[in-house]
Amino acid sequence: MLLNLLIHTIEQDETNRDKFMELFQEKEIASKTTLLKEGEISNYMYFIKKGCLRLWFNNKGNDITFQFFFENQGVLSFESFFDRKPSLFTLESIEPTTVVTLTRTGFDLLVSHYPELKDEFYKILIQRMGNYAKLFLSRIKNNPQERYQELLQEHPEILQRVAQHYIASYLGITPISLSRIKNRK
């Protein structure tokens, strides 16, 4: 969605179209490719054309999945990309993925030339923070069975496309516990 808005905005600008379209680079990424490691500075914003990316962090040797991203979604480590701080997360592909990348320099150039795009980025930031708050509250108030049911109702695509051990990590449980929950009907 956001990528489409960016492309549409640029295509309407006949004077600068070619210059700005060059800011976007399409890349094919194999499954299990790390795009950003926890502790690195993020230099790219990713727009997913096809595939799935996973945002996770290391907790004493265990990886904890924080969010999944699919087609037509954008993803980046906000605090790292904008504040130039080490990323709190690792970003990796969990299936073959096609992304379109935009560098920080490219992003700055676009929003300086098209200030109306800032509102769209702001909306995405608010949505992402809302997702984090919802996940945080779910981990506090819901038991694993309730978290699984919530996932089943709100994001069935995750259950259809993502490996069980990643789903268990996302739910904050072990793969064995997830298997037990799924077998209860």
LOKESE-825060 format. One record per residue (C-alpha): residue number from 1; residue in three letters; y, x, z. Coordinates in pm, 1 decimal. Last residue first. Example, Ala and Ser with C-alpha at 12.3 -4.5 7.8 and 13.67 -1.06 7.14 Angstrom:
2
{rec 2; Ser; {-106.0; 1367.0; 714.0}},
{rec 1; Ala; {-450.0; 1230.0; 780.0}},
% end
This chain:
185
{rec 185; Lys; {-2842.7; -1073.9; 2005.1}},
{rec 184; Arg; {-2916.5; -756.3; 2188.0}},
{rec 183; Asn; {-3044.5; -496.8; 1938.8}},
{rec 182; Lys; {-2690.3; -388.7; 1849.8}},
{rec 181; Ile; {-2611.3; -320.0; 2216.1}},
{rec 180; Arg; {-2926.3; -111.4; 2255.3}},
{rec 179; Ser; {-2846.0; 95.0; 1944.0}},
{rec 178; Leu; {-2492.8; 150.6; 2068.2}},
{rec 177; Ser; {-2625.9; 272.6; 2402.0}},
{rec 176; Ile; {-2853.0; 520.0; 2220.4}},
{rec 175; Pro; {-2558.5; 640.1; 2005.5}},
{rec 174; Thr; {-2369.2; 715.9; 2328.5}},
{rec 173; Ile; {-2058.0; 522.7; 2429.0}},
{rec 172; Gly; {-1680.8; 551.9; 2393.8}},
{rec 171; Leu; {-1653.1; 289.2; 2120.1}},
{rec 170; Tyr; {-1520.2; 543.0; 1870.2}},
{rec 169; Ser; {-1792.2; 791.5; 1964.2}},
{rec 168; Ala; {-2055.7; 520.1; 1917.3}},
{rec 167; Ile; {-1907.0; 440.5; 1575.9}},
{rec 166; Tyr; {-1917.8; 809.1; 1483.1}},
{rec 165; His; {-2283.0; 834.1; 1593.6}},
{rec 164; Gln; {-2367.6; 520.0; 1395.9}},
{rec 163; Ala; {-2243.0; 650.4; 1061.0}},
{rec 162; Val; {-1950.6; 462.0; 907.0}},
{rec 161; Arg; {-1955.7; 228.9; 606.6}},
{rec 160; Gln; {-2084.1; -112.7; 712.9}},
{rec 159; Leu; {-1988.1; -98.1; 1080.8}},
{rec 158; Ile; {-1640.3; 25.6; 990.4}},
{rec 157; Glu; {-1601.7; -247.0; 728.7}},
{rec 156; Pro; {-1667.5; -506.0; 1001.6}},
{rec 155; His; {-1326.3; -427.3; 1153.7}},
{rec 154; Glu; {-1191.9; -719.4; 1359.7}},
{rec 153; Gln; {-1500.4; -921.2; 1445.1}},
{rec 152; Leu; {-1760.4; -643.1; 1465.9}},
{rec 151; Leu; {-1513.9; -411.1; 1637.7}},
{rec 150; Glu; {-1436.9; -675.9; 1899.9}},
{rec 149; Gln; {-1807.7; -737.9; 1947.7}},
{rec 148; Tyr; {-1865.5; -362.7; 1998.3}},
{rec 147; Arg; {-1581.1; -339.8; 2250.0}},
{rec 146; Glu; {-1722.5; -641.1; 2435.7}},
{rec 145; Gln; {-2068.9; -482.0; 2455.6}},
{rec 144; Pro; {-1914.5; -151.3; 2571.1}},
{rec 143; Asn; {-1723.9; -317.6; 2858.8}},
{rec 142; Asn; {-1368.1; -425.9; 2801.1}},
{rec 141; Lys; {-1059.5; -376.9; 3018.6}},
{rec 140; Ile; {-985.3; -4.7; 3006.2}},
{rec 139; Arg; {-1129.7; 96.3; 2667.9}},
{rec 138; Ser; {-984.4; -218.7; 2511.1}},
{rec 137; Leu; {-643.8; -136.4; 2654.2}},
{rec 136; Phe; {-643.3; 208.2; 2493.7}},
{rec 135; Leu; {-768.1; 73.0; 2160.7}},
{rec 134; Lys; {-495.2; -193.4; 2158.8}},
{rec 133; Ala; {-228.2; 62.1; 2249.1}},
{rec 132; Tyr; {-345.4; 297.3; 1974.2}},
{rec 131; Asn; {-345.2; 17.3; 1716.1}},
{rec 130; Gly; {6.4; -82.7; 1822.4}},
{rec 129; Met; {118.6; 279.2; 1783.7}},
{rec 128; Arg; {-23.8; 273.9; 1429.0}},
{rec 127; Gln; {158.1; -49.4; 1345.3}},
{rec 126; Ile; {488.7; 88.7; 1479.0}},
{rec 125; Leu; {447.8; 406.4; 1273.6}},
{rec 124; Ile; {363.5; 205.1; 963.0}},
{rec 123; Lys; {674.6; -9.0; 1008.1}},
{rec 122; Tyr; {888.9; 305.9; 1052.2}},
{rec 121; Phe; {747.6; 450.8; 731.9}},
{rec 120; Glu; {849.1; 133.2; 548.8}},
{rec 119; Asp; {1198.1; 138.3; 700.4}},
{rec 118; Lys; {1241.2; 504.7; 604.9}},
{rec 117; Leu; {1169.7; 413.0; 242.5}},
{rec 116; Glu; {1516.2; 252.8; 214.7}},
{rec 115; Pro; {1664.0; 603.3; 238.1}},
{rec 114; Tyr; {1547.4; 686.1; -116.9}},
{rec 113; His; {1691.6; 1032.9; -195.1}},
{rec 112; Ser; {1676.6; 1162.3; 162.9}},
{rec 111; Val; {1348.6; 979.0; 215.1}},
{rec 110; Leu; {1193.1; 1142.2; -90.4}},
{rec 109; Leu; {1316.1; 1496.4; -20.8}},
{rec 108; Asp; {1197.0; 1482.7; 340.6}},
{rec 107; Phe; {853.5; 1362.9; 227.4}},
{rec 106; Gly; {829.5; 1639.0; -30.9}},
{rec 105; Thr; {917.3; 1903.1; 227.7}},
{rec 104; Arg; {659.6; 1755.2; 465.9}},
{rec 103; Thr; {401.6; 1770.3; 189.7}},
{rec 102; Leu; {257.6; 1466.8; 11.2}},
{rec 101; Thr; {-111.4; 1437.4; -62.4}},
{rec 100; Val; {-306.7; 1184.3; -266.8}},
{rec 99; Val; {-658.9; 1144.7; -142.0}},
{rec 98; Thr; {-999.9; 1092.9; -298.7}},
{rec 97; Thr; {-1286.7; 1088.2; -51.8}},
{rec 96; Pro; {-1655.6; 1171.6; -42.0}},
{rec 95; Glu; {-1766.3; 1036.1; 296.4}},
{rec 94; Ile; {-1678.9; 1128.6; 653.3}},
{rec 93; Ser; {-1356.5; 1307.3; 567.9}},
{rec 92; Glu; {-1188.6; 1494.1; 850.0}},
{rec 91; Leu; {-873.2; 1485.5; 1060.6}},
{rec 90; Thr; {-870.8; 1675.5; 1389.7}},
{rec 89; Phe; {-633.4; 1555.1; 1658.1}},
{rec 88; Leu; {-366.3; 1663.8; 1905.6}},
{rec 87; Ser; {-187.5; 1845.8; 1625.3}},
{rec 86; Pro; {20.6; 2147.2; 1723.7}},
{rec 85; Lys; {391.9; 2060.5; 1717.0}},
{rec 84; Arg; {612.0; 2057.9; 1406.2}},
{rec 83; Asp; {796.4; 1746.8; 1531.5}},
{rec 82; Phe; {742.0; 1533.1; 1220.1}},
{rec 81; Phe; {401.1; 1644.4; 1093.1}},
{rec 80; Ser; {263.3; 1743.1; 1433.5}},
{rec 79; Glu; {370.3; 1434.9; 1625.1}},
{rec 78; Phe; {264.5; 1206.5; 1342.0}},
{rec 77; Ser; {-78.4; 1357.0; 1268.5}},
{rec 76; Leu; {-118.9; 1204.3; 925.5}},
{rec 75; Val; {-277.0; 904.3; 760.7}},
{rec 74; Gly; {-196.3; 658.6; 485.7}},
{rec 73; Gln; {-409.4; 359.3; 405.6}},
{rec 72; Asn; {-492.8; 213.8; 65.9}},
{rec 71; Glu; {-864.9; 289.0; 97.4}},
{rec 70; Phe; {-997.4; 362.9; 445.3}},
{rec 69; Phe; {-886.8; 518.3; 773.8}},
{rec 68; Phe; {-1091.1; 545.8; 1092.5}},
{rec 67; Gln; {-941.1; 596.3; 1438.9}},
{rec 66; Phe; {-982.4; 774.0; 1769.1}},
{rec 65; Thr; {-1322.6; 931.0; 1744.0}},
{rec 64; Ile; {-1406.9; 1138.1; 2049.3}},
{rec 63; Asp; {-1581.5; 1468.6; 1983.2}},
{rec 62; Asn; {-1766.1; 1608.4; 2278.5}},
{rec 61; Gly; {-1724.9; 1975.8; 2376.4}},
{rec 60; Lys; {-1498.0; 1916.2; 2673.8}},
{rec 59; Asn; {-1305.1; 1639.0; 2496.3}},
{rec 58; Asn; {-1241.7; 1735.7; 2134.5}},
{rec 57; Phe; {-1025.1; 1503.7; 1928.1}},
{rec 56; Trp; {-1085.2; 1265.0; 1639.5}},
{rec 55; Leu; {-922.2; 1109.3; 1331.3}},
{rec 54; Arg; {-1176.6; 1002.0; 1069.8}},
{rec 53; Leu; {-1118.9; 970.5; 697.2}},
{rec 52; Cys; {-1290.4; 730.8; 457.3}},
{rec 51; Gly; {-1324.9; 703.6; 83.1}},
{rec 50; Lys; {-1114.6; 613.0; -218.8}},
{rec 49; Lys; {-739.5; 616.5; -282.4}},
{rec 48; Ile; {-651.1; 740.5; 63.8}},
{rec 47; Phe; {-292.9; 852.5; 116.1}},
{rec 46; Tyr; {-257.9; 1177.2; 309.1}},
{rec 45; Met; {57.1; 1325.2; 466.0}},
{rec 44; Tyr; {49.8; 1700.0; 472.8}},
{rec 43; Asn; {186.2; 1998.8; 664.8}},
{rec 42; Ser; {23.9; 1931.0; 1000.4}},
{rec 41; Ile; {55.1; 2218.7; 1246.6}},
{rec 40; Glu; {-282.2; 2328.8; 1380.4}},
{rec 39; Gly; {-407.6; 2266.1; 1735.9}},
{rec 38; Glu; {-673.9; 2009.1; 1638.3}},
{rec 37; Lys; {-779.6; 2094.6; 1287.4}},
{rec 36; Leu; {-643.7; 1926.4; 975.8}},
{rec 35; Leu; {-818.1; 1842.2; 648.4}},
{rec 34; Thr; {-1171.8; 1910.4; 770.3}},
{rec 33; Thr; {-1429.5; 1829.1; 503.1}},
{rec 32; Lys; {-1736.6; 1636.4; 622.5}},
{rec 31; Ser; {-1783.3; 1455.3; 289.6}},
{rec 30; Ala; {-1634.1; 1629.7; -11.5}},
{rec 29; Ile; {-1266.9; 1594.3; -96.9}},
{rec 28; Glu; {-1120.8; 1513.5; -437.2}},
{rec 27; Lys; {-748.0; 1581.2; -446.7}},
{rec 26; Glu; {-445.8; 1407.4; -599.1}},
{rec 25; Gln; {-111.4; 1584.8; -559.8}},
{rec 24; Phe; {216.1; 1397.3; -514.9}},
{rec 23; Leu; {548.6; 1584.8; -526.0}},
{rec 22; Glu; {529.2; 1601.0; -908.1}},
{rec 21; Met; {609.1; 1228.5; -918.8}},
{rec 20; Phe; {948.7; 1312.1; -769.7}},
{rec 19; Lys; {1069.7; 1541.3; -1048.2}},
{rec 18; Asp; {921.1; 1323.7; -1322.6}},
{rec 17; Arg; {1087.0; 1003.8; -1198.0}},
{rec 16; Asn; {1431.2; 1148.7; -1117.6}},
{rec 15; Thr; {1646.8; 996.0; -1393.2}},
{rec 14; Glu; {1420.1; 700.7; -1471.1}},
{rec 13; Asp; {1423.7; 579.9; -1109.8}},
{rec 12; Gln; {1208.2; 266.7; -1123.5}},
{rec 11; Glu; {895.2; 484.6; -1133.1}},
{rec 10; Ile; {998.4; 643.9; -802.4}},
{rec 9; Thr; {1017.8; 313.8; -615.8}},
{rec 8; His; {686.8; 195.6; -764.8}},
{rec 7; Ile; {515.0; 521.8; -670.6}},
{rec 6; Leu; {642.1; 502.1; -313.6}},
{rec 5; Leu; {547.8; 134.7; -281.1}},
{rec 4; Asn; {200.6; 203.2; -422.2}},
{rec 3; Leu; {155.3; 490.7; -177.7}},
{rec 2; Leu; {255.2; 260.1; 105.1}},
{rec 1; Met; {0.0; 0.0; 0.0}},
% end
